[in-house]
């Protein structure tokens, strides 16, 4: 079995992104920057109804708009639309304004239907049905073990709570979209995607052409968190527009469209009862939960399902369990995988109720976790983290912080897989001593290009800057989609293997026992004219799966205004062998900031009267700014013997739980719904004025 | 957006004659571009007023003059203004982001339109946009008013207006052939009664400058938002007074984001006149100011925020 070097020289260091200069100078062309010869703008016409029978979509007048080169109807014939924003038609033209004008020239005949957009209302059997043949509230999945009722009856302490989490919208900095060029010779797609091969598969199937005719390129892309695996409806429409117009079509979505139709994290409404012995050992867990993934049960994808289900009782071992989970359909855009699907939801409910139990038992929250968490890794992380955070000194009983601005602390844990799988790669050594490494992966912005360079440099005894990394093209050896925190653990072993094979070939060809480092240029020269290439693939032993991760949060809460300020978040995270500390830590920072958004700011707001998303922009769909970001401290618990494990998802899971627990610790009452806004804090404190009355 | 003509006059006379009922004045464009892109506004002509004479200066004096085209950044960074009118500087510093403040102007900040998410939605024809219904009343009204004189419940969101109201500033407006001086309450009075109004200006009324008396009073401004920066105020509060030790006189306390106008209650000013400021006095003042608040389904939390901000802003006045 291959092995990572015991004393690496590059791996595990702090390598600055090899593409940083290109990114900051603008030389790096992101998918939305691509301007291929003769390209047209593409735009989508979307349903203005949350539910309607559409009898006709007429694009004739749109075609007459000056500058418009193509207009297509998404689906011929009558159809039912089920959410505001569903795709009905698309246009392509020479300017953005021409397309905007054309969209306004499209006429649609439709009969509006009753609709429902709020989960609490949709689950009522008398509410309008999203799908005529099925009730909105699906039959729950039920899991039961042990004697739950008996355990509750005999327990020393029982707590109950109702916890809700909002629908979280996918807002990567670069929206969804593609430039698609369809010609008789084949299809080229510049995609903002997490999976160039999954886009290729999707487009080939949509257009009914063979996969070898489709090339997908993702040189640089501006973020994807589980909702960018396939070409999407927008990619399919761009392809059809390109066919019709005989020109490449760039169809990038707007923020407004992002808010409607690219997937989201499902909501949850969790009623939980939890019981323990007097010593804090959990004995019974009972949950009745529902949530919405919009019109559907959600599309399963590489990062996990986009459905409304989630693991419960999450990371804790409880002997007696009853779990009922159901999804409820509403007339809104559907769920899709979203960074650690299910886990932040599961973590928020479970870590919240666990702190309630600790409070009831007058136990320290860290102590109750150590007592009930069977993961040895997390236990060590709690100990390391509590020590560094100063938990013993900072933790005070809930609500005991003096003054109107109260300080509180909280914590929570995570679990994730993050293992590797069948990636392939190719290394090419040129006689002039330059090196090219090719892999059909894509860089989501996490620094994959740099990881490839780090691993190759390690094997060859070179510096990362000496490696030319070629990724993001389906002409390169296939690699998996970047989901489920699998990229690093898939790609790095394949690069290692390819480079090891190339090095061996070089040493044989050159007749040099060790061609690395100082011997490199001399060995390469002996190749003569032809470069040397070697193939490699992911192998068992260089990566593994399964991580923990714990976080501690310190917040201050203004009890007069409800404003929550996160002061500090400490993360202790394992991810096996750290390939590049710098990008590992920045990825964790990103995960924590995203978790902070989930904790304090983000929420899709649906309007019952119109059925519309009311906050389809970054003005009212609130994401953290730098001013909101606390002091973030990251402790990497390195376990190089485990090989590479992904870290993208676990680091976002417990942030909201830790923050929510810290807020509850500060206040002495719990805000049991995310996001924790001033309105919710003041309501929890009983300070908000009642509707209707004067004060 | 729809196509439009663009003109860039060099005199106020031509600006006013060019704008007509179908045009709009363009300064920073921050607010208007958003409306045009969403087809909320489709002016046939944009009259760029940035080149108009005497609209770009901040002039100190017994009465300070701030030109309508002065940017929010210039207010924020004006050293002497910060010393004399700290509350106005603070109100400016809380506007949008640095990029927005570099472009947005005093005139535009005062005349900006509602940020209600129903009003701003491209596919909703709400009461404020000439429709029949205020959707927010029975709907999602967490950001909406506690006080209003009409069926629309979208609040005024100009930070500067709140501070300028506390300072008894006047807005000098070209109206027809005349220059009129509007108090801040005058400037917004129409929005109290008329659901379609954002302020009292007619389509051809042009803001020229703002005048602020330097009458020896100090001022303070505070707001609470959901985020620490680059976010609208949930509630804002400005106060101004002559401070003698702990004693207040010529007091103004004004709330923002709770009414279609900068909200003030004369009875509170009368109550505070000549009082030594204490926690009890500040609390009682806040009770007077919020007496007529009517909470909707989702905005009752604004009441305690307003109470806290009134207390804190008054406290800041006495340092």
Interface residues (C-beta under 8 A of the other chain):
Chain A: X48 X84 X97 X100 X256 X558 X560 X561 X562 X563 X565 X600 X601 X605 X607 X608 X609 X610 X612 X614 X615 X616 X619 X620 X622 X624 X625 X626 X627 X628 X677 X678 X679 X682 X683 X687 X688 X689 X690 X691 X692 X693 X694 X695
Chain B: X1 X115 X117 X118 X121 X122 X123 X124 X135 X138 X139 X140 X142 X224 X226 X227 X228 X229 X230 X231 X232 X234 X287 X290 X291 X292 X293 X294 X295 X296 X297 X298 X299 X300 X301 X302 X303 X304 X305 X307 X308 X309
